[in-house]
Amino acid sequence: MSTETVRSYCPICVTEVDMPVDIIAGMSAAPELIADAVRVAPSGAAGWSPAEVATHLADTEIVTGWRLRQILAEDTPTIQPYDQEKWAAALRYQQRDPALALESFAAARRANLELLRLLSDAEWDRAYVQPEYGRQTLRIKIQHISDHDLAHLRQIRGG
């Protein structure tokens, strides 16, 4: 990735992960970096294909947007988990248009970043509960998403 990263502990992943030093800049760059990687990636890798990853990222960004809005508008909401493998099967990731997925990812990301850029420090520290991770802050959720981007970028690139 062309943005500078740092190793940091993620309480959601429960391990050290790579995160952009500037989360907003990294998240802003991710859609274009991922689109470029999908365009040149071989399709025969193990696991999800680059096109399926693009669709997953588009769906994840929609979910992130919903969760961001819940966390900002409700007091300590409980956000529901989802099974990404069931989504991939039920939502036909193998048959979906990767170009449309990349456009959707970029558009949803821009809308989410617009909100994130407006937040006060106190809003970044708003809490939520997710059954599998317990009580966390919006800041942790967004840092986790930035790592999620990097992990899938590496996956697409074969590394």
Salt bridges, closest charged atoms under 4 A:
ASP18 OD1 - ARG7 NH1 3.33
ASP18 OD2 - ARG154 NH1 3.53
ASP36 OD1 - ARG39 NH2 2.93
ASP59 OD1 - ARG96 NH2 3.87
GLU61 OE1 - ARG109 NH2 2.77
ASP75 OD1 - ARG126 NH2 3.51
ASP125 OD1 - ARG139 NH2 3.18
ASP149 OD2 - ARG109 NH1 2.74
